[in-house]
């Protein structure tokens, strides 16, 4: 398999994932109170948004790479 086809397939998968999830969510722990032996923490959930246009661009560019890379040198 040619490298362009492999990269194209990866971009297609990445585009589908980006379109379906719409963002990356992660959890952090923050100290609220720290007085001697008493310690209180809170878990906060944060999200990094992924715009749909990014997923669409990744998908379309992956399809183009698969089509162009699949042609190769046919004689």
Backbone as CSV, one residue per row, in Angstrom:
resi,resn,N_x,N_y,N_z,CA_x,CA_y,CA_z,C_x,C_y,C_z
1,UNK,0.834,-1.179,0.000,0.000,0.000,0.000,0.879,1.243,0.000
2,UNK,0.464,2.234,-0.746,1.237,3.464,-0.841,0.992,4.341,0.386
3,UNK,1.997,5.145,0.758,1.849,6.011,1.937,0.677,6.995,1.817
4,UNK,0.405,7.505,0.618,-0.697,8.450,0.439,-2.034,7.788,0.745
5,UNK,-2.186,6.530,0.377,-3.435,5.809,0.642,-3.602,5.575,2.142
6,UNK,-2.523,5.212,2.814,-2.579,4.967,4.262,-2.936,6.254,4.998
7,UNK,-2.287,7.356,4.640,-2.589,8.650,5.266,-4.028,9.052,4.967
8,UNK,-4.483,8.784,3.747,-5.863,9.089,3.382,-6.861,8.319,4.223
9,UNK,-6.603,7.042,4.445,-7.496,6.226,5.271,-7.510,6.738,6.710
10,UNK,-6.345,7.102,7.234,-6.273,7.650,8.592,-7.046,8.962,8.698
11,UNK,-6.956,9.811,7.679,-7.701,11.068,7.687,-9.212,10.833,7.616
12,UNK,-9.626,9.837,6.854,-11.052,9.508,6.784,-11.562,9.076,8.158
13,UNK,-10.827,8.199,8.820,-11.226,7.727,10.151,-11.242,8.887,11.144
14,UNK,-10.195,9.718,11.101,-10.120,10.875,11.996,-11.284,11.832,11.743
15,UNK,-11.646,12.042,10.487,-12.765,12.910,10.153,-14.083,12.379,10.675
16,UNK,-14.301,11.073,10.544,-15.536,10.470,11.054,-15.612,10.582,12.566
17,UNK,-14.498,10.340,13.247,-14.470,10.450,14.710,-14.727,11.895,15.141
18,UNK,-14.100,12.855,14.464,-14.287,14.266,14.813,-15.732,14.702,14.584
19,UNK,-16.360,14.212,13.531,-17.752,14.570,13.267,-18.712,13.929,14.265
20,UNK,-18.383,12.743,14.753,-19.299,12.054,15.662,-19.157,12.516,17.114
21,UNK,-17.953,12.866,17.559,-17.762,13.234,18.961,-17.896,14.727,19.235
22,UNK,-17.620,15.582,18.277,-17.759,17.039,18.412,-16.849,17.658,19.471
23,UNK,-15.948,16.899,20.071,-15.027,17.465,21.055,-14.340,16.400,21.873
24,UNK,-13.291,16.814,22.588,-12.526,15.921,23.448,-12.761,16.364,24.887
25,UNK,-13.228,15.450,25.734,-13.529,15.767,27.127,-12.502,15.092,28.032
26,UNK,-12.028,15.861,29.028,-11.094,15.301,30.005,-11.426,15.859,31.387
27,UNK,-10.950,15.177,32.430,-11.249,15.547,33.811,-9.966,15.943,34.523
28,UNK,-10.044,17.036,35.303,-8.905,17.475,36.105,-9.320,17.538,37.569
29,UNK,-8.351,17.407,38.440,-8.597,17.540,39.883,-7.954,18.828,40.359
30,UNK,-8.722,19.587,41.118,-8.221,20.841,41.659,-8.414,20.854,43.173
31,UNK,-7.409,21.380,43.887,-7.532,21.507,45.339,-8.416,22.698,45.648
32,UNK,-9.398,22.464,46.492,-10.292,23.538,46.920,-9.842,24.067,48.274
33,UNK,-9.599,23.150,49.212,-9.184,23.526,50.567,-8.011,22.647,50.966
34,UNK,-6.993,23.280,51.570,-5.838,22.526,52.077,-5.418,23.155,53.398
35,UNK,-6.074,22.723,54.486,-5.792,23.258,55.817,-5.297,22.107,56.674
36,UNK,-3.995,22.064,56.896,-3.407,21.013,57.720,-3.749,19.641,57.184
37,UNK,-4.348,18.772,58.046,-4.681,17.421,57.600,-5.960,17.357,56.755
38,UNK,-6.674,18.472,56.679,-7.927,18.480,55.916,-7.645,18.960,54.499
39,UNK,-8.062,18.150,53.555,-7.845,18.489,52.146,-9.111,18.167,51.354
40,UNK,-9.542,19.113,50.547,-10.729,18.901,49.722,-10.358,19.153,48.267
41,UNK,-10.776,18.238,47.405,-10.521,18.389,45.976,-11.842,18.303,45.221
42,UNK,-11.814,18.854,44.036,-13.005,18.785,43.169,-12.558,18.355,41.784
43,UNK,-13.367,17.514,41.171,-13.097,17.091,39.806,-13.890,17.977,38.857
44,UNK,-13.187,18.552,37.894,-13.848,19.405,36.909,-13.663,18.805,35.529
45,UNK,-14.749,18.764,34.799,-14.729,18.214,33.454,-14.578,19.366,32.459
46,UNK,-13.589,19.245,31.586,-13.334,20.282,30.593,-13.441,19.665,29.197
47,UNK,-13.839,20.481,28.244,-14.026,20.004,26.881,-13.279,20.901,25.905
48,UNK,-12.546,20.264,24.997,-11.915,20.969,23.884,-12.819,20.756,22.678
49,UNK,-13.485,21.808,22.206,-14.422,21.620,21.096,-13.705,21.392,19.764
50,UNK,-14.256,20.505,18.965,-13.769,20.269,17.610,-14.851,20.747,16.641
51,UNK,-14.569,21.787,15.882,-15.593,22.270,14.963,-15.887,21.239,13.873
52,UNK,-17.145,21.138,13.447,-17.507,20.164,12.413,-16.762,20.391,11.096
53,UNK,-16.396,21.630,10.817,-15.679,21.904,9.570,-14.322,21.191,9.565
54,UNK,-13.710,21.043,10.741,-12.424,20.340,10.841,-12.585,18.870,10.487
55,UNK,-13.624,18.233,11.008,-13.880,16.834,10.684,-14.221,16.656,9.214
56,UNK,-14.994,17.589,8.666,-15.349,17.521,7.249,-14.148,17.680,6.344
57,UNK,-13.264,18.605,6.694,-12.045,18.809,5.901,-11.133,17.580,5.950
58,UNK,-11.008,16.984,7.135,-10.175,15.782,7.264,-10.753,14.647,6.424
59,UNK,-12.084,14.488,6.454,-12.729,13.421,5.694,-12.545,13.620,4.187
60,UNK,-12.809,14.835,3.710,-12.704,15.111,2.268,-11.267,14.977,1.785
61,UNK,-10.309,15.500,2.570,-8.910,15.376,2.146,-8.454,13.918,2.158
62,UNK,-8.977,13.118,3.085,-8.653,11.692,3.097,-9.182,10.975,1.876
63,UNK,-10.409,11.306,1.471,-10.980,10.698,0.267,-10.155,11.084,-0.959
64,UNK,-9.762,12.347,-1.046,-8.949,12.798,-2.184,-7.613,12.071,-2.217
65,UNK,-6.969,11.927,-1.052,-5.682,11.214,-1.011,-5.833,9.755,-1.420
66,UNK,-6.910,9.101,-0.993,-7.120,7.690,-1.372,-7.336,7.582,-2.872
67,UNK,-8.119,8.480,-3.437,-8.385,8.427,-4.882,-7.138,8.721,-5.698
68,UNK,-6.399,9.759,-5.330,-5.194,10.139,-6.079,-4.069,9.132,-5.839
69,UNK,-3.908,8.682,-4.605,-2.843,7.728,-4.287,-3.114,6.347,-4.859
70,UNK,-4.375,6.005,-5.056,-4.729,4.697,-5.583,-4.504,4.575,-7.072
71,UNK,-4.449,5.691,-7.761,-4.229,5.654,-9.219,-2.853,5.104,-9.544
72,UNK,-1.816,5.689,-8.963,-0.459,5.200,-9.187,-0.029,5.269,-10.634
73,UNK,0.920,4.434,-10.996,1.443,4.368,-12.366,0.854,3.149,-13.066
74,UNK,-0.298,3.319,-13.649,-0.903,2.218,-14.400,-0.602,2.416,-15.876
75,UNK,0.045,1.480,-16.459,0.426,1.587,-17.878,-0.115,0.448,-18.661
